[in-house]
């Protein structure tokens, strides 16, 4: 089971999340840049690869750009 603070990929949602807590056999995940938390089972997550990390950074940059232009 990943430790609190670890970055993981939620395979069911195809999202990157930071582990915020582990309770009742579930993980509480949150987007690395902040946002709404969601739950996932430990069997549905895996550690991030370098490719996953790059994808997350590109997604965050694109989201930030949309917000700044007012198109989000």
PQR file with spaces between the fields and no chain letter, atoms N, CA, C, O and H, PARSE charges and radii, in Angstrom:
ATOM       1  N    UNK     1       0.860   -1.187    0.000 -0.4000 1.5000
ATOM       2  CA   UNK     1       0.000    0.000    0.000 -0.0000 2.0000
ATOM       3  C    UNK     1       0.898    1.240    0.000  0.5500 1.7000
ATOM       4  O    UNK     1       1.867    1.311    0.757 -0.5500 1.4000
ATOM       5  N    UNK     2       0.570    2.216   -0.856 -0.4000 1.5000
ATOM       6  CA   UNK     2       1.386    3.438   -0.932 -0.0000 2.0000
ATOM       7  C    UNK     2       1.296    4.243    0.357  0.5500 1.7000
ATOM       8  O    UNK     2       0.282    4.222    1.054 -0.5500 1.4000
ATOM       9  H    UNK     2      -0.216    2.158   -1.471  0.4000 1.0000
ATOM      10  N    UNK     3       2.368    4.947    0.653 -0.4000 1.5000
ATOM      11  CA   UNK     3       2.415    5.819    1.825 -0.0000 2.0000
ATOM      12  C    UNK     3       1.716    7.143    1.553  0.5500 1.7000
ATOM      13  O    UNK     3       1.585    7.564    0.404 -0.5500 1.4000
ATOM      14  H    UNK     3       3.192    4.964    0.086  0.4000 1.0000
ATOM      15  N    UNK     4       1.275    7.787    2.612 -0.4000 1.5000
ATOM      16  CA   UNK     4       0.701    9.134    2.502 -0.0000 2.0000
ATOM      17  C    UNK     4       1.758   10.044    1.882  0.5500 1.7000
ATOM      18  O    UNK     4       2.921   10.025    2.286 -0.5500 1.4000
ATOM      19  H    UNK     4       1.382    7.445    3.545  0.4000 1.0000
ATOM      20  N    UNK     5       1.344   10.837    0.901 -0.4000 1.5000
ATOM      21  CA   UNK     5       2.243   11.745    0.203 -0.0000 2.0000
ATOM      22  C    UNK     5       2.761   11.196   -1.113  0.5500 1.7000
ATOM      23  O    UNK     5       3.302   11.944   -1.927 -0.5500 1.4000
ATOM      24  H    UNK     5       0.399   10.852    0.573  0.4000 1.0000
ATOM      25  N    UNK     6       2.602    9.885   -1.333 -0.4000 1.5000
ATOM      26  CA   UNK     6       3.077    9.280   -2.579 -0.0000 2.0000
ATOM      27  C    UNK     6       2.182    9.687   -3.745  0.5500 1.7000
ATOM      28  O    UNK     6       0.977    9.874   -3.578 -0.5500 1.4000
ATOM      29  H    UNK     6       2.163    9.277   -0.671  0.4000 1.0000
ATOM      30  N    UNK     7       2.775    9.822   -4.911 -0.4000 1.5000
ATOM      31  CA   UNK     7       2.013   10.076   -6.133 -0.0000 2.0000
ATOM      32  C    UNK     7       1.759    8.743   -6.810  0.5500 1.7000
ATOM      33  O    UNK     7       2.677    7.944   -6.999 -0.5500 1.4000
ATOM      34  H    UNK     7       3.754    9.670   -5.046  0.4000 1.0000
ATOM      35  N    UNK     8       0.509    8.511   -7.172 -0.4000 1.5000
ATOM      36  CA   UNK     8       0.099    7.246   -7.778 -0.0000 2.0000
ATOM      37  C    UNK     8      -0.806    7.513   -8.971  0.5500 1.7000
ATOM      38  O    UNK     8      -1.318    8.619   -9.145 -0.5500 1.4000
ATOM      39  H    UNK     8      -0.236    9.160   -7.018  0.4000 1.0000
ATOM      40  N    UNK     9      -0.995    6.486   -9.786 -0.4000 1.5000
ATOM      41  CA   UNK     9      -1.937    6.554  -10.902 -0.0000 2.0000
ATOM      42  C    UNK     9      -3.128    5.687  -10.528  0.5500 1.7000
ATOM      43  O    UNK     9      -2.978    4.506  -10.213 -0.5500 1.4000
ATOM      44  H    UNK     9      -0.579    5.588   -9.644  0.4000 1.0000
ATOM      45  N    UNK    10      -4.311    6.283  -10.566 -0.4000 1.5000
ATOM      46  CA   UNK    10      -5.552    5.553  -10.352 -0.0000 2.0000
ATOM      47  C    UNK    10      -5.922    4.945  -11.703  0.5500 1.7000
ATOM      48  O    UNK    10      -6.326    5.654  -12.624 -0.5500 1.4000
ATOM      49  H    UNK    10      -4.433    7.242  -10.822  0.4000 1.0000
ATOM      50  N    UNK    11      -5.779    3.632  -11.807 -0.4000 1.5000
ATOM      51  CA   UNK    11      -5.981    2.958  -13.087 -0.0000 2.0000
ATOM      52  C    UNK    11      -7.433    2.970  -13.544  0.5500 1.7000
ATOM      53  O    UNK    11      -7.694    2.985  -14.747 -0.5500 1.4000
ATOM      54  H    UNK    11      -5.451    3.056  -11.059  0.4000 1.0000
ATOM      55  N    UNK    12      -8.367    2.964  -12.628 -0.4000 1.5000
ATOM      56  CA   UNK    12      -9.786    2.994  -13.012 -0.0000 2.0000
ATOM      57  C    UNK    12     -10.196    4.337  -13.599  0.5500 1.7000
ATOM      58  O    UNK    12     -11.010    4.394  -14.520 -0.5500 1.4000
ATOM      59  H    UNK    12      -8.154    2.952  -11.651  0.4000 1.0000
ATOM      60  N    UNK    13      -9.633    5.411  -13.069 -0.4000 1.5000
ATOM      61  CA   UNK    13     -10.011    6.755  -13.524 -0.0000 2.0000
ATOM      62  C    UNK    13      -8.985    7.372  -14.464  0.5500 1.7000
ATOM      63  O    UNK    13      -9.223    8.437  -15.034 -0.5500 1.4000
ATOM      64  H    UNK    13      -8.972    5.365  -12.321  0.4000 1.0000
ATOM      65  N    UNK    14      -7.837    6.703  -14.627 -0.4000 1.5000
ATOM      66  CA   UNK    14      -6.744    7.228  -15.439 -0.0000 2.0000
ATOM      67  C    UNK    14      -6.371    8.638  -14.991  0.5500 1.7000
ATOM      68  O    UNK    14      -6.253    9.562  -15.796 -0.5500 1.4000
ATOM      69  H    UNK    14      -7.644    5.838  -14.164  0.4000 1.0000
ATOM      70  N    UNK    15      -6.189    8.772  -13.671 -0.4000 1.5000
ATOM      71  CA   UNK    15      -5.835   10.058  -13.076 -0.0000 2.0000
ATOM      72  C    UNK    15      -4.652    9.882  -12.136  0.5500 1.7000
ATOM      73  O    UNK    15      -4.467    8.825  -11.532 -0.5500 1.4000
ATOM      74  H    UNK    15      -6.285    8.021  -13.016  0.4000 1.0000
ATOM      75  N    UNK    16      -3.860   10.932  -12.027 -0.4000 1.5000
ATOM      76  CA   UNK    16      -2.769   10.961  -11.066 -0.0000 2.0000
ATOM      77  C    UNK    16      -3.296   11.554   -9.775  0.5500 1.7000
ATOM      78  O    UNK    16      -4.045   12.531   -9.787 -0.5500 1.4000
ATOM      79  H    UNK    16      -4.010   11.790  -12.518  0.4000 1.0000
ATOM      80  N    UNK    17      -2.900   10.955   -8.657 -0.4000 1.5000
ATOM      81  CA   UNK    17      -3.339   11.468   -7.372 -0.0000 2.0000
ATOM      82  C    UNK    17      -2.253   11.357   -6.324  0.5500 1.7000
ATOM      83  O    UNK    17      -1.378   10.495   -6.401 -0.5500 1.4000
ATOM      84  H    UNK    17      -2.292   10.161   -8.646  0.4000 1.0000
ATOM      85  N    UNK    18      -2.322   12.233   -5.350 -0.4000 1.5000
ATOM      86  CA   UNK    18      -1.447   12.177   -4.183 -0.0000 2.0000
ATOM      87  C    UNK    18      -2.226   11.480   -3.077  0.5500 1.7000
ATOM      88  O    UNK    18      -3.380   11.818   -2.813 -0.5500 1.4000
ATOM      89  H    UNK    18      -3.034   12.933   -5.287  0.4000 1.0000
ATOM      90  N    UNK    19      -1.595   10.512   -2.436 -0.4000 1.5000
ATOM      91  CA   UNK    19      -2.253    9.792   -1.352 -0.0000 2.0000
ATOM      92  C    UNK    19      -2.351   10.719   -0.141  0.5500 1.7000
ATOM      93  O    UNK    19      -1.338   11.179    0.386 -0.5500 1.4000
ATOM      94  H    UNK    19      -0.658   10.237   -2.650  0.4000 1.0000
ATOM      95  N    UNK    20      -3.585   10.985    0.294 -0.4000 1.5000
ATOM      96  CA   UNK    20      -3.828   11.867    1.435 -0.0000 2.0000
ATOM      97  C    UNK    20      -4.065   11.079    2.714  0.5500 1.7000
ATOM      98  O    UNK    20      -3.728   11.545    3.802 -0.5500 1.4000
ATOM      99  H    UNK    20      -4.408   10.611   -0.134  0.4000 1.0000
ATOM     100  N    UNK    21      -4.649    9.877    2.590 -0.4000 1.5000
ATOM     101  CA   UNK    21      -4.958    9.047    3.757 -0.0000 2.0000
ATOM     102  C    UNK    21      -5.268    7.631    3.294  0.5500 1.7000
ATOM     103  O    UNK    21      -5.552    7.379    2.123 -0.5500 1.4000
ATOM     104  H    UNK    21      -4.924    9.499    1.706  0.4000 1.0000
ATOM     105  N    UNK    22      -5.204    6.725    4.248 -0.4000 1.5000
ATOM     106  CA   UNK    22      -5.571    5.340    3.996 -0.0000 2.0000
ATOM     107  C    UNK    22      -6.450    4.893    5.166  0.5500 1.7000
ATOM     108  O    UNK    22      -5.979    4.753    6.295 -0.5500 1.4000
ATOM     109  H    UNK    22      -4.974    6.930    5.199  0.4000 1.0000
ATOM     110  N    UNK    23      -7.732    4.673    4.876 -0.4000 1.5000
ATOM     111  CA   UNK    23      -8.664    4.258    5.929 -0.0000 2.0000
ATOM     112  C    UNK    23      -9.633    3.230    5.383  0.5500 1.7000
ATOM     113  O    UNK    23     -10.096    3.327    4.246 -0.5500 1.4000
ATOM     114  H    UNK    23      -8.115    4.786    3.959  0.4000 1.0000
ATOM     115  N    UNK    24      -9.929    2.254    6.207 -0.4000 1.5000
ATOM     116  CA   UNK    24     -10.928    1.260    5.835 -0.0000 2.0000
ATOM     117  C    UNK    24     -10.617    0.509    4.560  0.5500 1.7000
ATOM     118  O    UNK    24     -11.537    0.110    3.847 -0.5500 1.4000
ATOM     119  H    UNK    24      -9.553    2.176    7.130  0.4000 1.0000
ATOM     120  N    UNK    25      -9.347    0.304    4.249 -0.4000 1.5000
ATOM     121  CA   UNK    25      -8.981   -0.409    3.040 -0.0000 2.0000
ATOM     122  C    UNK    25      -9.072    0.408    1.771  0.5500 1.7000
ATOM     123  O    UNK    25      -8.973   -0.143    0.675 -0.5500 1.4000
ATOM     124  H    UNK    25      -8.599    0.629    4.828  0.4000 1.0000
ATOM     125  N    UNK    26      -9.257    1.701    1.894 -0.4000 1.5000
ATOM     126  CA   UNK    26      -9.332    2.594    0.736 -0.0000 2.0000
ATOM     127  C    UNK    26      -8.324    3.720    0.877  0.5500 1.7000
ATOM     128  O    UNK    26      -7.909    4.077    1.979 -0.5500 1.4000
ATOM     129  H    UNK    26      -9.337    2.149    2.784  0.4000 1.0000
ATOM     130  N    UNK    27      -7.945    4.263   -0.254 -0.4000 1.5000
ATOM     131  CA   UNK    27      -7.043    5.401   -0.279 -0.0000 2.0000
ATOM     132  C    UNK    27      -7.828    6.659   -0.626  0.5500 1.7000
ATOM     133  O    UNK    27      -8.706    6.635   -1.488 -0.5500 1.4000
ATOM     134  H    UNK    27      -8.282    3.973   -1.150  0.4000 1.0000
ATOM     135  N    UNK    28      -7.508    7.747    0.045 -0.4000 1.5000
ATOM     136  CA   UNK    28      -8.042    9.056   -0.330 -0.0000 2.0000
ATOM     137  C    UNK    28      -6.979    9.722   -1.187  0.5500 1.7000
ATOM     138  O    UNK    28      -5.848    9.924   -0.745 -0.5500 1.4000
ATOM     139  H    UNK    28      -6.794    7.767    0.745  0.4000 1.0000
ATOM     140  N    UNK    29      -7.351   10.064   -2.420 -0.4000 1.5000
ATOM     141  CA   UNK    29      -6.432   10.680   -3.372 -0.0000 2.0000
ATOM     142  C    UNK    29      -6.898   12.086   -3.705  0.5500 1.7000
ATOM     143  O    UNK    29      -8.086   12.402   -3.629 -0.5500 1.4000
ATOM     144  H    UNK    29      -8.269    9.901   -2.779  0.4000 1.0000
ATOM     145  N    UNK    30      -5.935   12.926   -4.078 -0.4000 1.5000
ATOM     146  CA   UNK    30      -6.229   14.310   -4.451 -0.0000 2.0000
ATOM     147  C    UNK    30      -5.316   14.669   -5.614  0.5500 1.7000
ATOM     148  O    UNK    30      -4.168   14.223   -5.643 -0.5500 1.4000
ATOM     149  H    UNK    30      -4.971   12.669   -4.140  0.4000 1.0000
ATOM     150  N    UNK    31      -5.781   15.451   -6.563 -0.4000 1.5000
ATOM     151  CA   UNK    31      -4.886   15.888   -7.641 -0.0000 2.0000
ATOM     152  C    UNK    31      -3.655   16.579   -7.045  0.5500 1.7000
ATOM     153  O    UNK    31      -3.789   17.306   -6.061 -0.5500 1.4000
ATOM     154  H    UNK    31      -6.713   15.813   -6.540  0.4000 1.0000
ATOM     155  N    UNK    32      -2.472   16.376   -7.607 -0.4000 1.5000
ATOM     156  CA   UNK    32      -1.255   16.978   -7.048 -0.0000 2.0000
ATOM     157  C    UNK    32      -1.312   18.494   -6.931  0.5500 1.7000
ATOM     158  O    UNK    32      -0.694   19.063   -6.031 -0.5500 1.4000
ATOM     159  H    UNK    32      -2.363   15.786   -8.406  0.4000 1.0000
ATOM     160  N    UNK    33      -2.038   19.155   -7.819 -0.4000 1.5000
ATOM     161  CA   UNK    33      -2.122   20.617   -7.776 -0.0000 2.0000
ATOM     162  C    UNK    33      -3.299   21.106   -6.942  0.5500 1.7000
ATOM     163  O    UNK    33      -3.588   22.302   -6.915 -0.5500 1.4000
ATOM     164  H    UNK    33      -2.540   18.693   -8.550  0.4000 1.0000
ATOM     165  N    UNK    34      -3.976   20.192   -6.264 -0.4000 1.5000
ATOM     166  CA   UNK    34      -5.121   20.556   -5.428 -0.0000 2.0000
ATOM     167  C    UNK    34      -6.422   20.232   -6.127  0.5500 1.7000
ATOM     168  O    UNK    34      -6.465   20.005   -7.336 -0.5500 1.4000
ATOM     169  H    UNK    34      -3.741   19.220   -6.285  0.4000 1.0000
ATOM     170  N    UNK    35      -7.456   20.217   -5.356 -0.4000 1.5000
ATOM     171  CA   UNK    35      -8.764   19.916   -5.927 -0.0000 2.0000
ATOM     172  C    UNK    35      -9.517   18.916   -5.078  0.5500 1.7000
ATOM     173  O    UNK    35      -9.127   18.616   -3.949 -0.5500 1.4000
ATOM     174  H    UNK    35      -7.421   20.402   -4.374  0.4000 1.0000
ATOM     175  N    UNK    36     -10.582   18.413   -5.625 -0.4000 1.5000
ATOM     176  CA   UNK    36     -11.476   17.504   -4.919 -0.0000 2.0000
ATOM     177  C    UNK    36     -10.864   16.120   -4.760  0.5500 1.7000
ATOM     178  O    UNK    36     -10.315   15.561   -5.709 -0.5500 1.4000
ATOM     179  H    UNK    36     -10.899   18.657   -6.541  0.4000 1.0000
ATOM     180  N    UNK    37     -10.961   15.578   -3.564 -0.4000 1.5000
ATOM     181  CA   UNK    37     -10.458   14.236   -3.280 -0.0000 2.0000
ATOM     182  C    UNK    37     -11.413   13.179   -3.813  0.5500 1.7000
ATOM     183  O    UNK    37     -12.603   13.432   -3.997 -0.5500 1.4000
ATOM     184  H    UNK    37     -11.407   16.032   -2.792  0.4000 1.0000
ATOM     185  N    UNK    38     -10.869   11.985   -4.059 -0.4000 1.5000
ATOM     186  CA   UNK    38     -11.675   10.824   -4.424 -0.0000 2.0000
ATOM     187  C    UNK    38     -11.068    9.609   -3.754  0.5500 1.7000
ATOM     188  O    UNK    38      -9.945    9.661   -3.251 -0.5500 1.4000
ATOM     189  H    UNK    38      -9.902   11.780   -3.910  0.4000 1.0000
ATOM     190  N    UNK    39     -11.801    8.530   -3.748 -0.4000 1.5000
ATOM     191  CA   UNK    39     -11.333    7.303   -3.118 -0.0000 2.0000
ATOM     192  C    UNK    39     -10.996    6.258   -4.168  0.5500 1.7000
ATOM     193  O    UNK    39     -11.586    6.218   -5.248 -0.5500 1.4000
ATOM     194  H    UNK    39     -12.713    8.487   -4.156  0.4000 1.0000
ATOM     195  N    UNK    40     -10.025    5.409   -3.820 -0.4000 1.5000
ATOM     196  CA   UNK    40      -9.633    4.304   -4.696 -0.0000 2.0000
ATOM     197  C    UNK    40      -9.172    3.144   -3.827  0.5500 1.7000
ATOM     198  O    UNK    40      -8.686    3.336   -2.712 -0.5500 1.4000
ATOM     199  H    UNK    40      -9.546    5.442   -2.943  0.4000 1.0000
ATOM     200  N    UNK    41      -9.330    1.954   -4.350 -0.4000 1.5000
ATOM     201  CA   UNK    41      -8.803    0.777   -3.668 -0.0000 2.0000
ATOM     202  C    UNK    41      -7.314    0.647   -4.000  0.5500 1.7000
ATOM     203  O    UNK    41      -6.901    0.965   -5.115 -0.5500 1.4000
ATOM     204  H    UNK    41      -9.725    1.797   -5.256  0.4000 1.0000
ATOM     205  N    UNK    42      -6.516    0.189   -3.056 -0.4000 1.5000
ATOM     206  CA   UNK    42      -5.077    0.038   -3.318 -0.0000 2.0000
ATOM     207  C    UNK    42      -4.774   -0.840   -4.537  0.5500 1.7000
ATOM     208  O    UNK    42      -3.774   -0.614   -5.218 -0.5500 1.4000
ATOM     209  H    UNK    42      -6.851   -0.070   -2.150  0.4000 1.0000
ATOM     210  N    UNK    43      -5.610   -1.828   -4.820 -0.4000 1.5000
ATOM     211  CA   UNK    43      -5.379   -2.697   -5.977 -0.0000 2.0000
ATOM     212  C    UNK    43      -5.608   -1.963   -7.300  0.5500 1.7000
ATOM     213  O    UNK    43      -5.227   -2.470   -8.355 -0.5500 1.4000
ATOM     214  H    UNK    43      -6.422   -2.012   -4.266  0.4000 1.0000
ATOM     215  N    UNK    44      -6.223   -0.778   -7.260 -0.4000 1.5000
ATOM     216  CA   UNK    44      -6.514   -0.014   -8.471 -0.0000 2.0000
ATOM     217  C    UNK    44      -5.527    1.117   -8.717  0.5500 1.7000
ATOM     218  O    UNK    44      -5.741    1.936   -9.611 -0.5500 1.4000
ATOM     219  H    UNK    44      -6.532   -0.366   -6.403  0.4000 1.0000
ATOM     220  N    UNK    45      -4.443    1.177   -7.935 -0.4000 1.5000
ATOM     221  CA   UNK    45      -3.444    2.229   -8.136 -0.0000 2.0000
ATOM     222  C    UNK    45      -2.074    1.595   -8.332  0.5500 1.7000
ATOM     223  O    UNK    45      -1.825    0.462   -7.921 -0.5500 1.4000
ATOM     224  H    UNK    45      -4.269    0.512   -7.208  0.4000 1.0000
ATOM     225  N    UNK    46      -1.197    2.358   -8.972 -0.4000 1.5000
ATOM     226  CA   UNK    46       0.200    1.940   -9.108 -0.0000 2.0000
ATOM     227  C    UNK    46       1.080    3.173   -8.971  0.5500 1.7000
ATOM     228  O    UNK    46       0.620    4.305   -9.121 -0.5500 1.4000
ATOM     229  H    UNK    46      -1.400    3.278   -9.306  0.4000 1.0000
ATOM     230  N    UNK    47       2.344    2.933   -8.687 -0.4000 1.5000
ATOM     231  CA   UNK    47       3.301    4.033   -8.580 -0.0000 2.0000
ATOM     232  C    UNK    47       3.448    4.722   -9.924  0.5500 1.7000
ATOM     233  O    UNK    47       3.253    4.115  -10.977 -0.5500 1.4000
ATOM     234  H    UNK    47       2.717    2.014   -8.565  0.4000 1.0000
ATOM     235  N    UNK    48       3.794    5.989   -9.872 -0.4000 1.5000
ATOM     236  CA   UNK    48       3.968    6.764  -11.102 -0.0000 2.0000
ATOM     237  C    UNK    48       5.280    6.418  -11.779  0.5500 1.7000
ATOM     238  O    UNK    48       6.279    6.133  -11.118 -0.5500 1.4000
ATOM     239  H    UNK    48       3.953    6.482   -9.017  0.4000 1.0000
ATOM     240  N    UNK    49       5.267    6.446  -13.105 -0.4000 1.5000
ATOM     241  CA   UNK    49       6.490    6.316  -13.894 -0.0000 2.0000
ATOM     242  C    UNK    49       6.914    7.719  -14.329  0.5500 1.7000
ATOM     243  O    UNK    49       6.184    8.686  -14.112 -0.5500 1.4000
ATOM     244  H    UNK    49       4.455    6.677  -13.641  0.4000 1.0000
ATOM     245  N    UNK    50       8.083    7.828  -14.938 -0.4000 1.5000
ATOM     246  CA   UNK    50       8.536    9.126  -15.453 -0.0000 2.0000
ATOM     247  C    UNK    50       7.564    9.648  -16.509  0.5500 1.7000
ATOM     248  O    UNK    50       7.309   10.850  -16.580 -0.5500 1.4000
ATOM     249  H    UNK    50       8.676    7.043  -15.115  0.4000 1.0000
ATOM     250  N    UNK    51       7.026    8.750  -17.323 -0.4000 1.5000
ATOM     251  CA   UNK    51       6.051    9.138  -18.345 -0.0000 2.0000
ATOM     252  C    UNK    51       4.769    9.687  -17.708  0.5500 1.7000
ATOM     253  O    UNK    51       4.211   10.680  -18.175 -0.5500 1.4000
ATOM     254  H    UNK    51       7.234    7.774  -17.265  0.4000 1.0000
ATOM     255  N    UNK    52       4.313    9.033  -16.645 -0.4000 1.5000
ATOM     256  CA   UNK    52       3.123    9.509  -15.928 -0.0000 2.0000
ATOM     257  C    UNK    52       3.355   10.900  -15.355  0.5500 1.7000
ATOM     258  O    UNK    52       2.478   11.762  -15.408 -0.5500 1.4000
ATOM     259  H    UNK    52       4.766    8.227  -16.266  0.4000 1.0000
ATOM     260  N    UNK    53       4.548   11.105  -14.806 -0.4000 1.5000
ATOM     261  CA   UNK    53       4.864   12.404  -14.199 -0.0000 2.0000
ATOM     262  C    UNK    53       4.858   13.497  -15.264  0.5500 1.7000
ATOM     263  O    UNK    53       4.332   14.585  -15.027 -0.5500 1.4000
ATOM     264  H    UNK    53       5.260   10.405  -14.763  0.4000 1.0000
ATOM     265  N    UNK    54       5.433   13.225  -16.425 -0.4000 1.5000
ATOM     266  CA   UNK    54       5.436   14.204  -17.511 -0.0000 2.0000
ATOM     267  C    UNK    54       4.009   14.502  -17.970  0.5500 1.7000
ATOM     268  O    UNK    54       3.652   15.661  -18.181 -0.5500 1.4000
ATOM     269  H    UNK    54       5.860   12.341  -16.618  0.4000 1.0000
ATOM     270  N    UNK    55       3.201   13.467  -18.122 -0.4000 1.5000
ATOM     271  CA   UNK    55       1.805   13.653  -18.540 -0.0000 2.0000
ATOM     272  C    UNK    55       1.054   14.526  -17.539  0.5500 1.7000
ATOM     273  O    UNK    55       0.282   15.399  -17.937 -0.5500 1.4000
ATOM     274  H    UNK    55       3.491   12.526  -17.951  0.4000 1.0000
ATOM     275  N    UNK    56       1.272   14.298  -16.243 -0.4000 1.5000
ATOM     276  CA   UNK    56       0.599   15.087  -15.208 -0.0000 2.0000
ATOM     277  C    UNK    56       1.016   16.551  -15.278  0.5500 1.7000
ATOM     278  O    UNK    56       0.186   17.445  -15.109 -0.5500 1.4000
ATOM     279  H    UNK    56       1.899   13.589  -15.920  0.4000 1.0000
ATOM     280  N    UNK    57       2.296   16.797  -15.526 -0.4000 1.5000
ATOM     281  CA   UNK    57       2.777   18.179  -15.611 -0.0000 2.0000
ATOM     282  C    UNK    57       2.197   18.890  -16.827  0.5500 1.7000
ATOM     283  O    UNK    57       1.839   20.065  -16.744 -0.5500 1.4000
ATOM     284  H    UNK    57       2.970   16.071  -15.664  0.4000 1.0000
ATOM     285  N    UNK    58       2.100   18.192  -17.953 -0.4000 1.5000
ATOM     286  CA   UNK    58       1.515   18.789  -19.165 -0.0000 2.0000
ATOM     287  C    UNK    58       0.036   19.093  -18.937  0.5500 1.7000
ATOM     288  O    UNK    58      -0.445   20.164  -19.308 -0.5500 1.4000
ATOM     289  H    UNK    58       2.391   17.238  -18.020  0.4000 1.0000
ATOM     290  N    UNK    59      -0.681   18.156  -18.332 -0.4000 1.5000
ATOM     291  CA   UNK    59      -2.100   18.369  -18.040 -0.0000 2.0000
ATOM     292  C    UNK    59      -2.284   19.574  -17.131  0.5500 1.7000
ATOM     293  O    UNK    59      -3.166   20.400  -17.363 -0.5500 1.4000
ATOM     294  H    UNK    59      -0.290   17.286  -18.031  0.4000 1.0000
ATOM     295  N    UNK    60      -1.453   19.678  -16.096 -0.4000 1.5000
ATOM     296  CA   UNK    60      -1.553   20.815  -15.170 -0.0000 2.0000
ATOM     297  C    UNK    60      -1.268   22.127  -15.894  0.5500 1.7000
ATOM     298  O    UNK    60      -1.972   23.113  -15.676 -0.5500 1.4000
ATOM     299  H    UNK    60      -0.736   19.007  -15.908  0.4000 1.0000
ATOM     300  N    UNK    61      -0.252   22.154  -16.750 -0.4000 1.5000
ATOM     301  CA   UNK    61       0.071   23.376  -17.496 -0.0000 2.0000
ATOM     302  C    UNK    61      -1.069   23.760  -18.435  0.5500 1.7000
ATOM     303  O    UNK    61      -1.403   24.939  -18.552 -0.5500 1.4000
ATOM     304  H    UNK    61       0.319   21.353  -16.927  0.4000 1.0000
ATOM     305  N    UNK    62      -1.663   22.783  -19.098 -0.4000 1.5000
ATOM     306  CA   UNK    62      -2.791   23.072  -19.989 -0.0000 2.0000
ATOM     307  C    UNK    62      -3.993   23.606  -19.211  0.5500 1.7000
ATOM     308  O    UNK    62      -4.642   24.558  -19.644 -0.5500 1.4000
ATOM     309  H    UNK    62      -1.391   21.825  -19.003  0.4000 1.0000
ATOM     310  N    UNK    63      -4.287   22.997  -18.069 -0.4000 1.5000
ATOM     311  CA   UNK    63      -5.409   23.463  -17.242 -0.0000 2.0000
ATOM     312  C    UNK    63      -5.172   24.895  -16.769  0.5500 1.7000
ATOM     313  O    UNK    63      -6.082   25.723  -16.792 -0.5500 1.4000
ATOM     314  H    UNK    63      -3.759   22.223  -17.717  0.4000 1.0000
ATOM     315  N    UNK    64      -3.947   25.179  -16.342 -0.4000 1.5000
ATOM     316  CA   UNK    64      -3.611   26.522  -15.857 -0.0000 2.0000
ATOM     317  C    UNK    64      -3.768   27.533  -16.987  0.5500 1.7000
ATOM     318  O    UNK    64      -4.289   28.628  -16.777 -0.5500 1.4000
ATOM     319  H    UNK    64      -3.207   24.507  -16.323  0.4000 1.0000
ATOM     320  N    UNK    65      -3.316   27.165  -18.186 -0.4000 1.5000
ATOM     321  CA   UNK    65      -3.425   28.056  -19.343 -0.0000 2.0000
ATOM     322  C    UNK    65      -4.888   28.348  -19.674  0.5500 1.7000
ATOM     323  O    UNK    65      -5.244   29.489  -19.968 -0.5500 1.4000
ATOM     324  H    UNK    65      -2.892   26.275  -18.357  0.4000 1.0000
ATOM     325  N    UNK    66      -5.737   27.316  -19.625 -0.4000 1.5000
ATOM     326  CA   UNK    66      -7.172   27.519  -19.893 -0.0000 2.0000
ATOM     327  C    UNK    66      -7.804   28.460  -18.862  0.5500 1.7000
ATOM     328  O    UNK    66      -8.602   29.331  -19.209 -0.5500 1.4000
ATOM     329  H    UNK    66      -5.448   26.389  -19.385  0.4000 1.0000
ATOM     330  N    UNK    67      -7.439   28.274  -17.608 -0.4000 1.5000
ATOM     331  CA   UNK    67      -7.984   29.144  -16.544 -0.0000 2.0000
ATOM     332  C    UNK    67      -7.558   30.592  -16.768  0.5500 1.7000
ATOM     333  O    UNK    67      -8.365   31.510  -16.625 -0.5500 1.4000
ATOM     334  H    UNK    67      -6.790   27.567  -17.326  0.4000 1.0000
ATOM     335  N    UNK    68      -6.296   30.794  -17.116 -0.4000 1.5000
ATOM     336  CA   UNK    68      -5.789   32.156  -17.326 -0.0000 2.0000
ATOM     337  C    UNK    68      -6.450   32.830  -18.517  0.5500 1.7000
ATOM     338  O    UNK    68      -6.636   34.047  -18.516 -0.5500 1.4000
ATOM     339  H    UNK    68      -5.640   30.048  -17.232  0.4000 1.0000
ATOM     340  N    UNK    69      -6.810   32.046  -19.542 -0.4000 1.5000
ATOM     341  CA   UNK    69      -7.482   32.607  -20.720 -0.0000 2.0000
ATOM     342  C    UNK    69      -8.975   32.719  -20.514  0.5500 1.7000
ATOM     343  O    UNK    69      -9.674   33.347  -21.309 -0.5500 1.4000
ATOM     344  H    UNK    69      -6.658   31.058  -19.543  0.4000 1.0000
ATOM     345  N    UNK    70      -9.472   32.102  -19.434 -0.4000 1.5000
ATOM     346  CA   UNK    70     -10.900   32.150  -19.162 -0.0000 2.0000
ATOM     347  C    UNK    70     -11.721   31.185  -19.983  0.5500 1.7000
ATOM     348  O    UNK    70     -12.919   31.390  -20.177 -0.5500 1.4000
ATOM     349  H    UNK    70      -8.904   31.592  -18.788  0.4000 1.0000
ATOM     350  N    UNK    71     -11.080   30.126  -20.471 -0.4000 1.5000
ATOM     351  CA   UNK    71     -11.800   29.164  -21.304 -0.0000 2.0000
ATOM     352  C    UNK    71     -12.034   27.848  -20.579  0.5500 1.7000
ATOM     353  O    UNK    71     -12.449   26.867  -21.196 -0.5500 1.4000
ATOM     354  H    UNK    71     -10.107   29.960  -20.313  0.4000 1.0000
ATOM     355  N    UNK    72     -11.776   27.815  -19.286 -0.4000 1.5000
ATOM     356  CA   UNK    72     -11.971   26.553  -18.540 -0.0000 2.0000
ATOM     357  C    UNK    72     -13.370   26.453  -18.013  0.5500 1.7000
ATOM     358  O    UNK    72     -13.716   25.466  -17.364 -0.5500 1.4000
ATOM     359  H    UNK    72     -11.439   28.612  -18.785  0.4000 1.0000
